[in-house]
Amino acid sequence: MKTAIGLSPFQMVYGKACHIPVEMEHRALWALKFLNYDSCDTAEKRRRQIIELEEMRLHAYDSSKNYKEKVKFYHDKKLVKKVFNPGQQVLMFNSRLKLFPGKLKSKWSGPFMIKNVLPHGAVELIDPASEDPQRSWVVNGQRLKHYLGGEVESLCTVMELVDPD
């Protein structure tokens, strides 16, 4: 599992690839003889290993940052820029509608009126059909789409007047 940072978790902690116990068993005696160093050499080697491990961690942080930037760019590329203005009517996607069974039930509720457009894509809505017209709530603009119901109805009446079949 090293796609995001380029290193395995074992490699991040210990600074080298993981060896299975069978590989270690055959080399145990050789390793004991080989690692019997002078204390100064051992300290120097350990210092270099710590520096290498720190470099690997910095590389992992850079890799993680680059990976997150790529994912964010890919996600943001798929977002559709929607422009909302106060006074417009919109429909809101209701993701909590799964409680009610029914494949053909619409997941869009509304229409709602836009009271205010806030920065970073937030929109303040009011429900003109509710008992309290001053009650408002803030939703993410990605959950909204323009409501064309009134305009479509007026276009239908205009078409009927032009072509009265």
C-alpha atoms as a printed R data frame, in Angstrom:
    type eleno elety resid chain resno       x       y       z
1   ATOM     1    CA   MET     A     1   0.000   0.000   0.000
2   ATOM     2    CA   LYS     A     2   2.409   2.633  -1.148
3   ATOM     3    CA   THR     A     3   0.627   4.492  -3.923
4   ATOM     4    CA   ALA     A     4   0.135   7.820  -2.172
5   ATOM     5    CA   ILE     A     5   3.533   8.280  -0.522
6   ATOM     6    CA   GLY     A     6   5.714   5.910  -2.518
7   ATOM     7    CA   LEU     A     7   6.847   3.975   0.569
8   ATOM     8    CA   SER     A     8   5.428   1.094   2.571
9   ATOM     9    CA   PRO     A     9   4.605   1.721   6.255
10  ATOM    10    CA   PHE     A    10   7.469  -0.602   7.293
11  ATOM    11    CA   GLN     A    11   9.853   1.308   5.064
12  ATOM    12    CA   MET     A    12   8.695   4.608   6.600
13  ATOM    13    CA   VAL     A    13   9.443   3.404  10.136
14  ATOM    14    CA   TYR     A    14  12.607   1.356   9.646
15  ATOM    15    CA   GLY     A    15  14.126   2.896   6.534
16  ATOM    16    CA   LYS     A    16  14.467  -0.355   4.572
17  ATOM    17    CA   ALA     A    17  12.352  -2.967   2.873
18  ATOM    18    CA   CYS     A    18  10.699  -5.639   4.995
19  ATOM    19    CA   HIS     A    19  12.365  -9.085   5.024
20  ATOM    20    CA   ILE     A    20  10.364 -12.146   5.935
21  ATOM    21    CA   PRO     A    21  11.615 -14.290   8.850
22  ATOM    22    CA   VAL     A    22  12.906 -17.081   6.565
23  ATOM    23    CA   GLU     A    23  15.420 -14.690   5.001
24  ATOM    24    CA   MET     A    24  16.602 -13.570   8.428
25  ATOM    25    CA   GLU     A    25  16.984 -17.090   9.849
26  ATOM    26    CA   HIS     A    26  19.662 -18.191   7.372
27  ATOM    27    CA   ARG     A    27  21.697 -15.026   7.783
28  ATOM    28    CA   ALA     A    28  21.437 -14.691  11.577
29  ATOM    29    CA   LEU     A    29  24.907 -15.983  12.429
30  ATOM    30    CA   TRP     A    30  26.538 -14.004   9.612
31  ATOM    31    CA   ALA     A    31  24.672 -10.872  10.707
32  ATOM    32    CA   LEU     A    32  25.855 -11.238  14.320
33  ATOM    33    CA   LYS     A    33  29.476 -11.465  13.212
34  ATOM    34    CA   PHE     A    34  29.062  -8.629  10.706
35  ATOM    35    CA   LEU     A    35  27.390  -6.225  13.151
36  ATOM    36    CA   ASN     A    36  30.054  -6.519  15.842
37  ATOM    37    CA   TYR     A    37  31.408  -3.016  15.169
38  ATOM    38    CA   ASP     A    38  33.524  -0.501  16.897
39  ATOM    39    CA   SER     A    39  31.364   1.912  18.966
40  ATOM    40    CA   CYS     A    40  32.447   5.003  16.969
41  ATOM    41    CA   ASP     A    41  31.693   3.328  13.656
42  ATOM    42    CA   THR     A    42  28.363   2.087  14.961
43  ATOM    43    CA   ALA     A    43  27.381   5.570  16.151
44  ATOM    44    CA   GLU     A    44  28.347   7.090  12.792
45  ATOM    45    CA   LYS     A    45  26.418   4.433  10.884
46  ATOM    46    CA   ARG     A    46  23.352   4.974  13.095
47  ATOM    47    CA   ARG     A    47  23.561   8.758  12.555
48  ATOM    48    CA   ARG     A    48  23.649   8.228   8.768
49  ATOM    49    CA   GLN     A    49  20.668   5.867   9.001
50  ATOM    50    CA   ILE     A    50  18.685   8.480  10.945
51  ATOM    51    CA   ILE     A    51  19.514  11.119   8.319
52  ATOM    52    CA   GLU     A    52  18.460   8.733   5.519
53  ATOM    53    CA   LEU     A    53  15.250   7.940   7.365
54  ATOM    54    CA   GLU     A    54  14.494  11.661   7.718
55  ATOM    55    CA   GLU     A    55  15.110  12.148   3.989
56  ATOM    56    CA   MET     A    56  12.732   9.281   3.230
57  ATOM    57    CA   ARG     A    57  10.066  10.851   5.435
58  ATOM    58    CA   LEU     A    58  10.471  14.222   3.712
59  ATOM    59    CA   HIS     A    59  10.175  12.466   0.349
60  ATOM    60    CA   ALA     A    60   7.020  10.716   1.597
61  ATOM    61    CA   TYR     A    61   5.514  14.047   2.698
62  ATOM    62    CA   ASP     A    62   6.243  15.529  -0.733
63  ATOM    63    CA   SER     A    63   4.755  12.490  -2.467
64  ATOM    64    CA   SER     A    64   1.660  12.676  -0.271
65  ATOM    65    CA   LYS     A    65   1.244  16.385  -0.985
66  ATOM    66    CA   ASN     A    66   1.588  15.840  -4.751
67  ATOM    67    CA   TYR     A    67  -0.900  12.954  -4.638
68  ATOM    68    CA   LYS     A    68  -3.453  15.079  -2.741
69  ATOM    69    CA   GLU     A    69  -3.014  17.942  -5.216
70  ATOM    70    CA   LYS     A    70  -3.629  15.579  -8.154
71  ATOM    71    CA   VAL     A    71  -6.765  14.149  -6.523
72  ATOM    72    CA   LYS     A    72  -8.055  17.645  -5.703
73  ATOM    73    CA   PHE     A    73  -7.395  18.827  -9.265
74  ATOM    74    CA   TYR     A    74  -9.234  15.788 -10.671
75  ATOM    75    CA   HIS     A    75 -12.160  16.350  -8.281
76  ATOM    76    CA   ASP     A    76 -12.359  20.095  -8.956
77  ATOM    77    CA   LYS     A    77 -12.222  19.477 -12.711
78  ATOM    78    CA   LYS     A    78 -15.470  17.501 -12.470
79  ATOM    79    CA   LEU     A    79 -17.300  20.234 -10.544
80  ATOM    80    CA   VAL     A    80 -19.635  22.371 -12.595
81  ATOM    81    CA   LYS     A    81 -19.447  26.095 -11.888
82  ATOM    82    CA   LYS     A    82 -22.935  27.325 -11.079
83  ATOM    83    CA   VAL     A    83 -23.780  30.995 -10.654
84  ATOM    84    CA   PHE     A    84 -26.659  31.814  -8.325
85  ATOM    85    CA   ASN     A    85 -28.213  35.214  -7.633
86  ATOM    86    CA   PRO     A    86 -30.533  36.310  -4.809
87  ATOM    87    CA   GLY     A    87 -34.182  35.938  -5.769
88  ATOM    88    CA   GLN     A    88 -33.698  32.927  -8.058
89  ATOM    89    CA   GLN     A    89 -35.599  29.711  -7.524
90  ATOM    90    CA   VAL     A    90 -33.621  26.490  -7.115
91  ATOM    91    CA   LEU     A    91 -34.128  22.810  -6.401
92  ATOM    92    CA   MET     A    92 -32.089  21.122  -3.672
93  ATOM    93    CA   PHE     A    93 -30.720  17.571  -3.868
94  ATOM    94    CA   ASN     A    94 -31.913  15.687  -0.809
95  ATOM    95    CA   SER     A    95 -29.386  12.923  -0.077
96  ATOM    96    CA   ARG     A    96 -31.278  11.772   3.023
97  ATOM    97    CA   LEU     A    97 -34.263  10.614   0.969
98  ATOM    98    CA   LYS     A    98 -33.036   7.006   1.125
99  ATOM    99    CA   LEU     A    99 -35.253   6.412   4.154
100 ATOM   100    CA   PHE     A   100 -38.329   6.330   1.944
101 ATOM   101    CA   PRO     A   101 -38.403   3.428  -0.511
102 ATOM   102    CA   GLY     A   102 -39.199   4.074  -4.122
103 ATOM   103    CA   LYS     A   103 -37.012   4.053  -7.173
104 ATOM   104    CA   LEU     A   104 -39.040   6.659  -8.994
105 ATOM   105    CA   LYS     A   105 -39.238   9.151  -6.144
106 ATOM   106    CA   SER     A   106 -37.453  12.379  -6.987
107 ATOM   107    CA   LYS     A   107 -34.426  13.235  -4.867
108 ATOM   108    CA   TRP     A   108 -34.825  16.940  -5.661
109 ATOM   109    CA   SER     A   109 -36.943  19.004  -3.298
110 ATOM   110    CA   GLY     A   110 -38.169  22.523  -3.677
111 ATOM   111    CA   PRO     A   111 -38.450  25.027  -5.241
112 ATOM   112    CA   PHE     A   112 -36.667  27.277  -2.768
113 ATOM   113    CA   MET     A   113 -35.777  30.943  -3.034
114 ATOM   114    CA   ILE     A   114 -32.179  32.151  -2.746
115 ATOM   115    CA   LYS     A   115 -31.880  34.724   0.020
116 ATOM   116    CA   ASN     A   116 -28.136  35.326  -0.088
117 ATOM   117    CA   VAL     A   117 -25.062  33.973  -1.892
118 ATOM   118    CA   LEU     A   118 -22.161  33.473   0.513
119 ATOM   119    CA   PRO     A   119 -18.469  33.086  -0.386
120 ATOM   120    CA   HIS     A   120 -16.901  29.740  -1.368
121 ATOM   121    CA   GLY     A   121 -20.076  28.328  -2.934
122 ATOM   122    CA   ALA     A   122 -22.434  28.474   0.060
123 ATOM   123    CA   VAL     A   123 -26.008  29.608  -0.554
124 ATOM   124    CA   GLU     A   124 -28.626  30.750   1.972
125 ATOM   125    CA   LEU     A   125 -32.131  29.492   1.125
126 ATOM   126    CA   ILE     A   126 -35.667  30.290   2.252
127 ATOM   127    CA   ASP     A   127 -38.807  28.267   1.621
128 ATOM   128    CA   PRO     A   128 -41.566  30.543   0.292
129 ATOM   129    CA   ALA     A   129 -44.196  27.856   0.918
130 ATOM   130    CA   SER     A   130 -43.382  27.471   4.631
131 ATOM   131    CA   GLU     A   131 -45.318  29.073   7.496
132 ATOM   132    CA   ASP     A   132 -42.269  31.062   8.615
133 ATOM   133    CA   PRO     A   133 -40.887  32.906   5.551
134 ATOM   134    CA   GLN     A   134 -37.987  34.326   7.614
135 ATOM   135    CA   ARG     A   135 -36.569  30.846   8.379
136 ATOM   136    CA   SER     A   136 -33.433  30.277   6.309
137 ATOM   137    CA   TRP     A   137 -30.614  27.733   6.123
138 ATOM   138    CA   VAL     A   138 -27.256  27.511   4.391
139 ATOM   139    CA   VAL     A   139 -26.385  24.723   1.936
140 ATOM   140    CA   ASN     A   140 -23.535  23.918  -0.414
141 ATOM   141    CA   GLY     A   141 -24.129  25.302  -3.905
142 ATOM   142    CA   GLN     A   142 -23.180  21.948  -5.458
143 ATOM   143    CA   ARG     A   143 -26.423  20.507  -4.034
144 ATOM   144    CA   LEU     A   144 -28.531  23.019  -5.966
145 ATOM   145    CA   LYS     A   145 -29.740  23.363  -9.525
146 ATOM   146    CA   HIS     A   146 -31.729  26.109 -11.184
147 ATOM   147    CA   TYR     A   147 -35.505  25.677 -11.140
148 ATOM   148    CA   LEU     A   148 -37.064  26.393 -14.496
149 ATOM   149    CA   GLY     A   149 -40.644  25.439 -13.608
150 ATOM   150    CA   GLY     A   150 -42.155  28.909 -13.825
151 ATOM   151    CA   GLU     A   151 -40.349  29.723 -17.058
152 ATOM   152    CA   VAL     A   152 -41.358  26.425 -18.681
153 ATOM   153    CA   GLU     A   153 -45.022  26.928 -17.749
154 ATOM   154    CA   SER     A   154 -45.010  30.431 -19.222
155 ATOM   155    CA   LEU     A   155 -43.374  29.127 -22.394
156 ATOM   156    CA   CYS     A   156 -46.105  26.479 -22.688
157 ATOM   157    CA   THR     A   157 -48.833  29.110 -22.405
158 ATOM   158    CA   VAL     A   158 -47.110  31.239 -25.046
159 ATOM   159    CA   MET     A   159 -46.883  28.219 -27.365
160 ATOM   160    CA   GLU     A   160 -50.601  27.481 -26.840
161 ATOM   161    CA   LEU     A   161 -51.472  31.060 -27.779
162 ATOM   162    CA   VAL     A   162 -49.355  30.889 -30.932
163 ATOM   163    CA   ASP     A   163 -50.520  27.431 -32.050
164 ATOM   164    CA   PRO     A   164 -54.065  26.794 -30.698
165 ATOM   165    CA   ASP     A   165 -54.624  23.213 -32.020
